[in-house]
Amino acid sequence: MHLTHLSLGDFRSYATAELPLERGVTALVGPNGQGKTNLVEAVGYVATLGSHRVTNDAPLVRLGAQRAVVRAAVERGGRSNLVEIEIVPGAANRARINRSPVPRAREVLGLLRTVLFAPEDLALVKGDPDTRRRFLDDLLVARAPRYAGVRSDFDRVLRQRNALLKSAGRTIKAGHGDVRTLDVWDTHLATVGADILAGRLKLVHSIAPFMATAYEQVSAGQGAAGLAYKSSLGDDIVPEDAPGRELLQARLLEALAKVRNQELERGVSLVGPHRDDLVISLGPFPAKGFASHGESWSLALALRLASYELLRADIGSDGDGEPVLILDDVFAELDVGRRDRLAELVAGAEQVLVTAAVPQDVPEALEGARVDVMAGEVRRVR
């Protein structure tokens, strides 16, 4: 799988941009603030319908424009597909595949897979649980696009249930509350939540061996990395012996019943996958709070490499090609040893997109095509 062309209209700093691409390595080179990351962000958006830099779509539309358009030509399994996404802040995005409209934008998910390394990845180790939950859910969608709908359903149920908890809590305090409607929303939350939880547990079990191997490679054997899943249902919910979806649903319903009074007091849902965490460990200790800065970088890189290897392992079952690797200004953040080891590990990928402020930031192992980016202008050098 690889991109052959990227076209932008009113996306970020670009009124228009045309970027032909090919297999192998392409380095996008230019000073900071010139638009390099905007290009790879657009590639990532086609793959995930989200940005690795912002949580909503409004900043993706060029100032003064009403919408942005991203077009990507993808070569996959000997077939070419043109994916077009129209980004409209405050409204539903629209999408087309090979010029034909699709009912929902998420129909394009799966046509392009990417694994993106970025300076923001340090938050996977040092940041809050919601960053790690997003990592798991994004990878779930990359492997099985149906989870995009499951995530959307869960977010809707959670919002409506929280709103009901707040209103019910106020009326109960006033002496005339009725919480019977909550039983219906408990069932909804348990049903959709169990689907997400089952998927995450299976995913953590699958990716953990790849993570351990990748960390050993990136760190040159300095320590052992591990992954565990911390569920709001209790410490007995583990990836190695995960219950089935029906049992998880029953456990969620049971847990929701136990905390209902607390939820009514606080006006929020206290149990479910939105309260869980991915625990990254280094040796016997949790990485957050114990790992050094360099170790944290190695762990973050290992998570991305593990994602890449896991998606590659899926090729045999679904016929897709390798995911496109994107390394956004990563090498400038790494010491010489880590940057060289990372470059060697990814150099053989089908397609690699690298951004760098100067050509010297691109390791020799990743020599290939070069595109200069300056003030929103894209010019191929070699």
C-alpha positions in Angstrom: 0.0 0.0 0.0 1.3 3.4 -0.9 0.2 6.9 -1.8 0.8 8.1 -5.4 -0.6 11.6 -5.1 -1.8 14.0 -2.4 -3.9 17.1 -3.3 -5.1 19.8 -0.9 -7.6 22.6 -1.1 -7.8 25.1 1.7 -6.3 22.7 4.2 -4.3 24.4 7.0 -1.9 26.9 5.4 -2.5 25.6 1.8 -4.8 27.3 -0.6 -3.8 24.4 -3.0 -1.0 21.9 -3.0 -0.1 19.0 -5.3 2.3 16.3 -4.1 3.2 13.4 -6.3 4.6 10.4 -4.3 6.2 7.1 -4.9 7.3 3.9 -3.1 10.2 4.2 -0.7 11.3 7.2 1.3 10.2 10.8 0.6 11.7 13.5 2.9 9.8 16.7 3.2 12.4 19.3 4.1 12.1 22.9 5.2 12.3 25.3 8.2 9.8 25.0 10.9 6.4 26.7 10.2 6.5 26.2 6.5 3.8 23.6 6.1 5.6 20.2 6.3 3.5 18.8 9.1 0.4 20.0 7.4 1.1 17.7 4.5 1.6 14.6 6.6 -1.3 15.6 8.8 -3.5 15.5 5.7 -2.3 12.0 4.9 -3.1 10.9 8.5 -6.6 12.4 8.2 -7.4 10.3 5.2 -6.5 7.2 7.1 -8.1 8.1 10.4 -10.6 11.0 9.9 -8.7 12.7 12.7 -5.7 14.8 13.3 -2.7 13.9 15.6 -2.4 17.6 16.5 -5.9 18.8 17.3 -9.1 17.2 18.6 -11.6 19.1 16.3 -11.7 19.9 12.6 -12.0 23.7 12.7 -8.2 24.4 12.7 -7.8 22.2 9.6 -9.7 24.7 7.4 -7.6 27.6 6.0 -8.5 30.9 7.6 -11.3 32.6 5.6 -12.4 29.4 3.9 -15.6 27.5 4.6 -14.3 24.0 4.0 -11.1 22.0 3.2 -10.7 19.2 0.7 -8.1 16.4 0.9 -7.6 14.0 -2.0 -5.4 11.0 -1.9 -4.6 8.5 -4.6 -3.9 5.1 -3.0 -2.3 2.1 -4.7 -3.4 -1.0 -2.8 -3.2 -4.6 -3.9 -2.6 -3.7 -7.5 -5.7 -1.4 -7.5 -5.9 2.4 -7.4 -8.4 4.3 -5.3 -9.0 8.0 -5.1 -10.2 9.0 -1.7 -11.7 12.5 -1.3 -12.8 14.1 2.0 -14.5 17.4 2.4 -14.0 18.8 5.9 -16.8 21.1 7.0 -16.5 22.4 10.6 -19.7 22.2 12.5 -21.3 19.8 10.0 -20.9 16.3 8.8 -17.9 15.7 6.6 -18.5 14.4 3.1 -16.5 11.8 1.3 -16.1 10.2 -2.1 -14.4 7.1 -3.3 -13.4 7.1 -7.0 -15.6 10.2 -7.5 -18.7 8.4 -6.1 -20.2 9.8 -2.9 -20.5 7.5 0.1 -23.2 7.7 2.7 -20.9 8.4 5.6 -17.3 9.7 5.7 -16.2 6.7 7.7 -16.8 4.5 4.7 -13.3 5.5 3.6 -11.6 4.0 6.6 -9.4 1.1 5.8 -8.6 2.2 2.3 -5.4 3.8 3.6 -3.5 2.7 6.7 -0.8 4.8 8.3 1.4 4.7 11.4 2.5 8.1 12.4 5.4 9.0 14.7 5.4 12.5 16.0 6.9 14.6 19.0 3.4 14.4 20.5 3.9 10.6 21.0 5.8 11.3 24.2 2.4 11.9 25.8 1.6 8.2 25.2 4.0 7.5 28.1 4.0 10.7 30.1 0.5 12.0 29.4 -3.0 11.3 30.7 -5.0 8.1 30.2 -7.2 9.6 27.5 -4.1 9.8 25.2 -3.5 6.1 25.6 -7.2 5.2 25.2 -7.2 7.1 21.9 -4.1 5.2 20.8 -5.8 1.9 21.4 -9.1 3.0 19.8 -7.4 4.4 16.7 -5.5 1.2 16.3 -8.7 -0.8 16.7 -10.3 1.2 13.9 -7.2 0.7 11.7 -7.5 -3.0 12.0 -11.3 -3.2 11.9 -13.0 0.0 10.6 -16.4 -1.1 12.1 -15.0 0.2 15.4 -15.4 3.7 14.1 -19.2 3.3 14.4 -18.8 1.6 17.8 -16.8 4.5 19.1 -19.3 7.0 17.8 -22.2 5.1 19.4 -20.4 4.9 22.7 -19.6 8.6 22.7 -23.2 9.4 22.0 -24.5 7.1 24.8 -22.0 8.5 27.3 -22.9 12.1 26.6 -26.7 11.4 26.9 -26.2 9.3 30.0 -24.1 11.9 31.7 -26.7 14.6 30.9 -29.3 12.4 32.4 -27.2 11.8 35.5 -26.8 15.5 36.0 -30.5 16.3 35.6 -31.6 13.3 37.7 -29.3 14.2 40.5 -30.8 17.7 40.7 -34.3 16.4 40.7 -33.6 13.8 43.4 -32.1 16.5 45.6 -35.3 18.4 45.1 -37.3 15.4 46.3 -39.1 14.4 43.0 -36.5 12.5 41.0 -37.2 9.4 38.9 -34.2 7.3 37.7 -35.9 4.6 35.9 -34.8 5.9 32.5 -31.2 5.4 33.7 -31.8 1.6 33.5 -32.2 1.9 29.7 -29.0 4.0 29.3 -27.2 1.6 31.6 -28.0 -1.2 29.1 -26.9 0.9 26.2 -23.6 1.8 27.8 -22.9 -1.8 28.9 -23.7 -3.1 25.4 -21.5 -0.8 23.4 -18.9 -0.5 26.2 -18.5 -4.3 26.3 -17.8 -4.2 22.5 -15.0 -1.6 22.9 -13.6 -3.3 26.0 -13.5 -6.7 24.3 -11.7 -5.2 21.3 -9.1 -3.4 23.5 -8.3 -6.4 25.6 -7.7 -8.5 22.5 -5.7 -5.8 20.9 -3.4 -5.4 24.0 -2.9 -9.1 24.1 -1.9 -9.1 20.4 0.4 -6.0 20.4 2.3 -6.8 23.7 4.8 -9.2 22.1 5.5 -6.7 19.3 6.0 -4.0 21.8 8.5 -6.0 23.8 10.5 -6.8 20.7 10.4 -3.2 19.4 11.6 -1.7 22.7 14.5 -4.1 22.8 15.5 -3.0 19.2 15.1 0.7 19.8 16.8 0.7 23.2 19.6 -1.7 22.2 18.5 -4.2 24.9 18.4 -1.8 27.8 15.4 -3.1 29.8 12.2 -4.9 29.1 8.9 -3.2 28.2 5.5 -4.5 28.9 1.8 -3.6 28.4 -1.2 -4.2 30.7 -4.8 -3.1 30.6 -6.3 -1.4 33.7 -10.1 -1.7 33.7 -12.6 0.1 35.8 -14.2 -3.3 36.3 -11.4 -4.6 38.4 -7.9 -6.1 38.3 -9.2 -9.5 37.2 -10.1 -8.1 33.7 -6.8 -8.9 31.9 -5.9 -9.3 28.2 -4.3 -12.7 28.8 -7.6 -14.2 30.1 -10.2 -11.8 28.8 -13.9 -12.6 29.4 -16.2 -12.7 26.4 -18.4 -9.8 25.3 -21.5 -11.1 27.0 -19.7 -11.5 30.3 -18.2 -8.1 30.0 -21.6 -6.6 29.4 -22.9 -8.3 32.6 -20.0 -7.1 34.6 -20.5 -3.5 33.3 -24.2 -3.6 34.3 -23.3 -4.9 37.8 -20.7 -2.3 38.3 -23.0 0.5 37.1 -25.6 -0.6 39.7 -23.0 -0.4 42.5 -21.9 3.1 41.7 -25.3 4.7 40.8 -25.6 6.8 43.9 -22.1 8.1 43.5 -22.8 8.9 39.8 -26.0 10.8 40.7 -24.0 12.8 43.2 -21.2 13.7 40.8 -23.2 13.8 37.5 -20.8 11.6 35.6 -20.4 7.9 34.5 -17.8 6.3 36.7 -17.5 2.9 35.1 -16.8 1.9 31.5 -14.0 2.0 28.9 -13.8 5.8 29.2 -12.3 5.3 32.7 -9.7 2.7 31.7 -6.0 3.0 31.0 -3.2 1.3 29.1 -0.4 0.7 31.5 3.1 0.8 30.0 5.8 -0.7 32.1 9.6 -0.8 32.1 10.9 -3.8 34.0 8.8 -4.1 37.2 7.8 -0.4 37.3 5.2 1.7 35.5 6.9 3.9 32.9 4.9 7.0 33.9 6.8 8.6 36.7 9.8 6.1 36.6 11.1 6.1 33.0 13.8 8.7 32.1 13.2 11.0 29.2 15.2 8.8 26.8 13.5 5.7 28.1 10.1 7.4 27.6 11.0 8.2 24.0 12.1 4.6 23.4 8.8 3.3 24.8 6.8 5.7 22.6 8.7 4.7 19.5 8.3 1.1 20.4 4.5 1.5 20.6 4.4 2.9 17.1 6.7 0.3 15.7 4.6 -2.4 17.4 1.5 -0.9 15.7 3.2 -1.1 12.4 4.3 -4.7 12.9 0.8 -5.7 14.1 -0.8 -4.1 11.0 1.8 -5.8 8.8 0.9 -9.1 10.4 -2.7 -8.6 9.3 -1.7 -8.6 5.7 -1.9 -12.4 5.4 -5.5 -12.4 6.5 -7.0 -9.4 4.7 -4.7 -8.9 1.6 -3.9 -5.3 2.4 -0.4 -3.9 1.9 1.9 -2.5 4.6 0.8 0.7 6.3 2.4 4.0 5.2 5.0 5.1 7.8 5.0 8.8 8.7 7.9 10.3 10.8 7.0 13.9 11.6 10.0 15.8 12.9 11.0 12.9 15.1 14.7 12.6 14.4 15.5 16.0 15.7 14.1 14.9 19.1 16.3 11.8 19.4 19.9 11.1 20.3 22.1 9.6 17.7 21.8 6.0 18.8 18.0 6.0 18.9 17.6 7.9 15.6 20.0 5.5 13.8 18.3 2.4 15.2 14.8 3.8 14.3 15.9 4.6 10.8 17.3 1.1 10.2 14.1 -0.5 11.5 11.8 1.4 9.2 14.1 1.8 6.1 12.6 -1.3 4.4 9.0 -0.2 4.6 7.0 0.1 1.4 6.5 3.8 1.8 8.0 6.2 4.4 7.3 10.0 4.7 9.7 12.0 6.7 9.6 15.6 7.7 12.8 17.4 8.7 13.9 21.0 9.2 17.2 20.4 7.4 18.5 17.6 5.2 21.0 16.6 7.9 18.2 15.6 10.2 17.3 12.7 7.8 19.5 9.7 8.6 21.6 8.1 5.8 19.5 4.9 6.1 16.5 6.9 4.8 18.0 8.4 1.7 15.5 8.7 -1.0 13.3 11.3 -2.8 13.4 14.9 -1.4 10.7 17.6 -1.5 11.5 21.1 -0.3 8.6 22.9 1.5 8.9 26.7 1.9 6.1 29.2 2.6 3.4 26.8 1.5 5.2 25.9 -1.8 6.0 22.3 -2.5 9.0 21.6 -4.9 10.5 18.2 -5.7 14.3 18.3 -5.6 15.1 14.7 -6.4 
